[in-house]
Amino acid sequence: MEYLGMPFSGEIGFIETEMYTGIHHEVVPKKKSLGCTDCHIKEAVNSSRCHKKAEEIQLPEHYKKTYPNIKFLDFEELGYE
């Protein structure tokens, strides 16, 4: 507040708040959910990374690309190969 040239008592307080969000908020149907390869290259997909009990289990659905024409992250721009 000093930087803005405005008065400040030095006291800070909190108020109780509640947030209401529908259970469907930002959750898509299973058929529209991202596949591993929507964000990762196939060689980087490893089920046991996210699913600790899935050692050595690689299923075709792990390699599905739900949105093949959409680039969600530009890894090259982020500095990755």
SVG drawing of the C-alpha trace seen along z (x, -y; Angstrom):
<svg xmlns="http://www.w3.org/2000/svg" viewBox="-23 -8 39 64">
<polyline fill="none" stroke="black" stroke-width="0.4" points="0.0,0.0 2.9,-2.3 4.1,-1.8 0.6,-2.9 0.5,-5.8 -2.6,-4.5 -3.3,-4.2 -2.9,-0.7 -3.5,0.0 -1.1,3.0 -3.9,5.3 -4.8,8.3 -8.1,10.2 -9.8,13.2 -13.4,13.9 -15.0,17.4 -16.0,18.2 -17.7,21.2 -17.3,22.3 -19.9,24.2 -18.9,26.1 -20.9,28.7 -19.5,32.2 -19.3,32.1 -17.1,29.0 -14.3,29.4 -14.8,33.2 -15.5,34.6 -17.1,37.9 -14.7,40.9 -14.7,41.1 -13.6,37.5 -10.9,37.7 -7.3,37.1 -5.2,40.1 -1.6,40.4 -0.2,39.6 -2.3,36.4 0.4,34.9 3.3,37.4 5.3,39.1 4.6,42.8 8.1,43.7 7.5,41.8 4.2,43.5 4.7,45.8 1.6,46.9 3.5,47.5 4.4,43.8 0.8,42.8 -0.6,46.2 1.9,47.7 0.4,51.2 0.6,51.4 4.2,52.5 4.9,53.9 1.3,53.4 1.0,51.6 -2.4,51.6 -3.4,50.2 -5.6,47.6 -2.5,46.1 -1.4,45.1 -4.7,43.7 -4.7,40.1 -8.2,38.8 -7.5,35.5 -4.9,36.3 -5.2,32.8 -4.8,30.7 -1.4,29.8 -2.0,29.3 1.6,28.4 4.3,27.2 7.2,29.1 9.7,27.8 8.8,24.2 9.2,25.3 12.7,26.4 12.2,30.2 13.3,32.3"/>
</svg>
